[in-house]
Amino acid sequence: MREPKALPYLLIAPSALFLTGLFLIPLAQTAVLAFQESGGAWGLGNLRRMTDELNFADALANTFKVVLLAVPLQLVLALGMTMALRNIRRGRDLLVWVWSIPLGISDLAAGLVWLAILNDQGWLNSALFRLGLIAQPQAWLTYETPAALLAAIVIAEIWRATAIVFVILLAGVQLLPKEYEEAADVFGATPWQRFFRITVPLLKPSIQTALILRTVLAFEMFAMAMALGGRNFPVLVSEAFNAQYFSQDYGVAAAYAVLVMTISVAATVLYLVALRVPAEQR
């Protein structure tokens, strides 16, 4: 009995309606709001007011700093964790579970945990004081210590979100054919040669997916920056939040949203081009 031709379309219809109603329509409304000025005229006024804001340059710079520092480090750490797990036989499932714990913690909860560690009376200062390494509590999260504040947010982001990259790469590693590495062993390839010339090229589809997902989420960072830095560390999404709820300037908030979306799309296209996957690997 042949399946009706409409069956595939009927099966994807609920998800298509869901995406249309909760993503595409709000996205279009946000784009319209960003380019619509008072009185209904079209123009770039909201974008100009966004770029003229006091914290815009800092928010843009801080967002890119976190992304450019955290995402490559997360990829390296996740690759190391994945390769280490391949050589572990006993306790493998326990390690996967432990390393995946941050996936179950919300951004805000993770930010509050790291705030408890890094504030003036936090665990880090208490430990350093008891060890005699500092004479008084050190301020790590103030505008007077921008490098320490940036490092704290990057470290917290690495702890919170490396698990996402790790899970994707682990799934990709488990699908790799073993024949290539066995052939490399026969020809005397070193572990590093096998890693860079066999494992990494074969993992390119998984690396591409992980980088796209992680980079887009990093550009949307909000709760971690607010919990640790507050107004001392503005990022693009926090400025959109302030424009929406404190300034009640919906046009500027929409302009921030469109900017974040544009940067995310540009990063996605960059990864798709730079990490182009051959047809036989798709």
C-alpha positions as CSV (number, residue, x, y, z in Angstrom):
1,M,0.0,0.0,0.0
2,R,1.5,3.3,-1.1
3,E,1.7,6.2,1.3
4,P,-0.2,9.3,0.3
5,K,2.1,12.0,-1.2
6,A,0.7,14.6,1.3
7,L,1.8,12.6,4.3
8,P,5.3,14.1,4.7
9,Y,3.8,17.6,4.5
10,L,1.1,16.7,7.1
11,L,3.8,15.4,9.5
12,I,5.9,18.6,9.3
13,A,2.8,20.9,9.4
14,P,2.6,21.2,13.2
15,S,6.3,22.2,13.5
16,A,6.0,24.6,10.6
17,L,2.9,26.3,12.1
18,F,4.7,26.5,15.5
19,L,7.8,28.2,13.9
20,T,5.6,30.5,11.9
21,G,3.5,31.6,14.9
22,L,6.3,31.9,17.5
23,F,9.3,32.8,15.4
24,L,8.8,34.1,11.9
25,I,5.9,36.4,12.7
26,P,7.5,38.0,15.8
27,L,10.8,38.3,13.8
28,A,9.0,40.2,11.0
29,Q,7.2,42.4,13.5
30,T,10.6,43.2,15.2
31,A,12.2,44.0,11.9
32,V,9.3,46.3,11.0
33,L,9.5,48.0,14.5
34,A,13.3,48.5,14.1
35,F,12.9,50.4,10.8
36,Q,9.7,52.3,11.5
37,E,10.0,55.7,13.1
38,S,7.4,57.7,14.9
39,G,4.4,58.6,12.7
40,G,4.8,55.4,10.7
41,A,7.6,56.6,8.4
42,W,10.3,54.2,7.4
43,G,13.9,55.1,8.1
44,L,17.1,54.4,10.1
45,G,16.3,56.6,13.0
46,N,16.2,53.8,15.5
47,L,19.5,52.4,14.3
48,R,21.1,55.8,14.6
49,R,19.8,56.3,18.1
50,M,21.0,52.9,19.0
51,T,24.6,53.6,17.8
52,D,24.5,57.0,19.6
53,E,23.7,55.4,23.0
54,L,26.4,55.8,25.6
55,N,27.0,52.1,26.2
56,F,26.6,50.9,22.6
57,A,30.3,50.7,21.7
58,D,31.1,49.0,25.0
59,A,28.3,46.5,24.6
60,L,29.4,45.6,21.1
61,A,33.0,45.3,22.1
62,N,32.2,43.2,25.2
63,T,30.0,40.9,23.3
64,F,32.6,40.2,20.7
65,K,35.3,39.8,23.3
66,V,33.4,37.1,25.1
67,V,32.5,35.3,21.9
68,L,36.1,35.4,20.5
69,L,37.6,34.3,23.8
70,A,35.0,31.7,25.0
71,V,34.0,29.9,21.9
72,P,37.5,28.8,20.7
73,L,38.4,27.7,24.2
74,Q,35.2,25.8,24.5
75,L,35.9,24.0,21.2
76,V,39.4,23.1,22.3
77,L,38.2,21.9,25.7
78,A,35.4,19.9,24.2
79,L,37.7,18.2,21.7
80,G,40.1,17.3,24.5
81,M,37.3,15.9,26.7
82,T,35.9,13.9,23.7
83,M,39.3,12.5,22.8
84,A,40.1,11.6,26.5
85,L,36.7,9.9,26.8
86,R,37.6,7.6,23.8
87,N,40.5,6.1,25.7
88,I,38.5,5.5,28.9
89,R,36.8,2.2,29.5
90,R,35.8,2.2,33.2
91,G,33.7,5.1,34.5
92,R,33.0,6.4,31.0
93,D,29.3,6.9,31.6
94,L,29.9,8.6,35.0
95,L,32.3,11.1,33.3
96,V,29.8,11.9,30.6
97,W,27.1,12.5,33.2
98,V,29.4,14.8,35.3
99,W,30.6,16.8,32.3
100,S,27.0,17.2,31.1
101,I,25.7,18.6,34.5
102,P,26.0,22.3,33.3
103,L,23.4,21.5,30.6
104,G,20.8,21.2,33.3
105,I,21.6,24.6,35.0
106,S,20.0,27.8,33.8
107,D,22.1,30.8,32.7
108,L,20.9,32.8,35.7
109,A,21.5,30.1,38.2
110,A,25.0,29.5,36.9
111,G,25.6,33.3,37.0
112,L,24.5,33.4,40.7
113,V,26.7,30.5,41.5
114,W,29.8,32.2,40.0
115,L,28.7,35.5,41.7
116,A,28.8,33.6,45.1
117,I,32.4,32.5,44.2
118,L,33.8,35.7,42.9
119,N,32.2,38.6,44.9
120,D,34.1,40.4,47.6
121,Q,33.0,38.0,50.4
122,G,32.8,35.0,48.1
123,W,34.4,31.6,48.2
124,L,37.5,32.6,46.2
125,N,38.4,35.5,48.4
126,S,37.8,33.4,51.5
127,A,40.1,30.6,50.3
128,L,42.8,33.0,49.2
129,F,42.6,34.8,52.6
130,R,42.9,31.6,54.6
131,L,45.8,30.5,52.6
132,G,47.5,33.8,53.3
133,L,47.7,34.8,49.7
134,I,45.8,38.1,50.1
135,A,45.5,40.5,53.1
136,Q,42.0,41.7,52.3
137,P,39.2,40.8,50.0
138,Q,39.9,41.6,46.3
139,A,37.3,43.1,44.0
140,W,37.1,41.1,40.9
141,L,33.8,42.3,39.4
142,T,33.9,46.1,39.4
143,Y,34.4,48.7,36.7
144,E,37.9,49.3,38.2
145,T,39.0,45.8,37.2
146,P,37.7,45.4,33.6
147,A,40.2,42.6,32.7
148,A,39.2,40.5,35.8
149,L,35.5,41.1,35.1
150,L,36.0,39.9,31.5
151,A,38.0,36.9,32.6
152,A,35.4,36.0,35.2
153,I,32.5,36.1,32.6
154,V,34.6,34.1,30.0
155,I,35.5,31.4,32.6
156,A,31.9,31.2,33.8
157,E,30.6,30.9,30.2
158,I,33.2,28.2,29.5
159,W,32.1,26.3,32.5
160,R,28.4,26.6,31.7
161,A,28.4,26.0,28.0
162,T,31.3,23.8,27.1
163,A,29.0,20.8,27.7
164,I,26.9,21.8,24.7
165,V,29.9,21.5,22.4
166,F,31.1,18.4,24.1
167,V,27.8,16.5,23.7
168,I,27.7,17.4,19.9
169,L,31.3,16.3,19.4
170,L,30.8,13.1,21.4
171,A,27.9,12.1,19.2
172,G,30.0,12.9,16.1
173,V,32.9,10.8,17.3
174,Q,30.7,7.8,17.9
175,L,29.7,7.8,14.3
176,L,33.2,7.9,12.9
177,P,34.3,4.9,10.9
178,K,37.2,3.0,12.6
179,E,38.7,1.8,9.3
180,Y,40.6,5.1,8.7
181,E,42.3,5.1,12.1
182,E,43.1,1.4,11.8
183,A,44.7,2.0,8.4
184,A,46.7,4.9,9.9
185,D,48.0,2.6,12.7
186,V,49.1,0.1,10.0
187,F,51.1,2.9,8.3
188,G,52.7,4.1,11.5
189,A,50.9,7.4,12.0
190,T,51.5,9.1,15.4
191,P,48.5,9.9,17.6
192,W,48.8,13.6,16.7
193,Q,48.9,12.8,13.0
194,R,45.8,10.6,13.4
195,F,44.0,13.4,15.3
196,F,44.8,16.3,12.9
197,R,44.6,14.4,9.6
198,I,41.8,11.9,10.3
199,T,39.7,12.7,13.4
200,V,39.4,16.4,13.0
201,P,38.6,16.3,9.2
202,L,36.0,13.6,9.8
203,L,34.5,15.6,12.7
204,K,34.1,18.7,10.6
205,P,30.3,18.4,10.3
206,S,30.0,18.1,14.1
207,I,32.4,20.9,14.7
208,Q,30.5,23.1,12.2
209,T,27.2,22.4,14.0
210,A,28.7,22.9,17.5
211,L,30.3,26.2,16.5
212,I,27.2,27.6,14.8
213,L,25.0,26.7,17.8
214,R,27.5,27.9,20.5
215,T,28.3,31.2,18.7
216,V,24.7,32.1,18.2
217,L,24.0,31.4,21.8
218,A,27.1,33.4,22.9
219,F,25.9,36.5,21.0
220,E,22.6,36.2,22.8
221,M,24.4,36.1,26.2
222,F,22.4,38.0,28.9
223,A,21.9,36.4,32.3
224,M,25.6,35.6,32.9
225,A,26.7,39.1,32.1
226,M,24.0,40.7,34.2
227,A,24.6,38.4,37.2
228,L,28.4,39.0,37.3
229,G,28.8,42.4,35.7
230,G,25.5,44.2,35.7
231,R,25.8,47.7,34.3
232,N,29.6,47.4,34.6
233,F,29.6,45.0,31.7
234,P,27.0,45.9,29.1
235,V,26.4,43.5,26.2
236,L,24.1,43.8,23.3
237,V,21.2,41.8,24.7
238,S,21.3,43.6,28.1
239,E,21.2,46.9,26.3
240,A,18.2,45.7,24.3
241,F,16.6,44.8,27.7
242,N,17.3,48.2,29.1
243,A,15.9,50.0,26.1
244,Q,12.7,47.9,26.2
245,Y,11.9,47.9,29.9
246,F,13.7,50.9,31.4
247,S,13.8,53.5,28.6
248,Q,10.6,52.1,27.0
249,D,12.1,52.8,23.7
250,Y,10.8,49.8,21.7
251,G,12.3,51.0,18.4
252,V,15.8,51.0,19.8
253,A,15.2,47.6,21.5
254,A,14.1,46.2,18.2
255,A,17.2,47.7,16.5
256,Y,19.4,45.8,19.0
257,A,17.5,42.6,18.3
258,V,17.9,43.0,14.5
259,L,21.7,43.7,15.1
260,V,22.1,40.6,17.1
261,M,20.2,38.5,14.6
262,T,22.3,40.0,11.7
263,I,25.6,39.2,13.5
264,S,24.4,35.7,14.3
265,V,23.4,35.1,10.6
266,A,26.7,36.4,9.4
267,A,28.6,34.1,11.8
268,T,26.5,31.2,10.6
269,V,27.3,31.9,7.0
270,L,31.0,32.3,7.9
271,Y,31.1,28.8,9.5
272,L,29.1,27.3,6.6
273,V,31.7,28.6,4.1
274,A,34.8,28.1,6.1
275,L,33.9,24.6,7.3
276,R,32.3,23.5,4.1
277,V,31.5,19.8,4.4
278,P,32.1,17.6,1.3
279,A,28.9,15.9,-0.1
280,E,30.2,12.4,0.9
281,Q,30.4,13.5,4.6
282,R,27.0,15.0,4.9
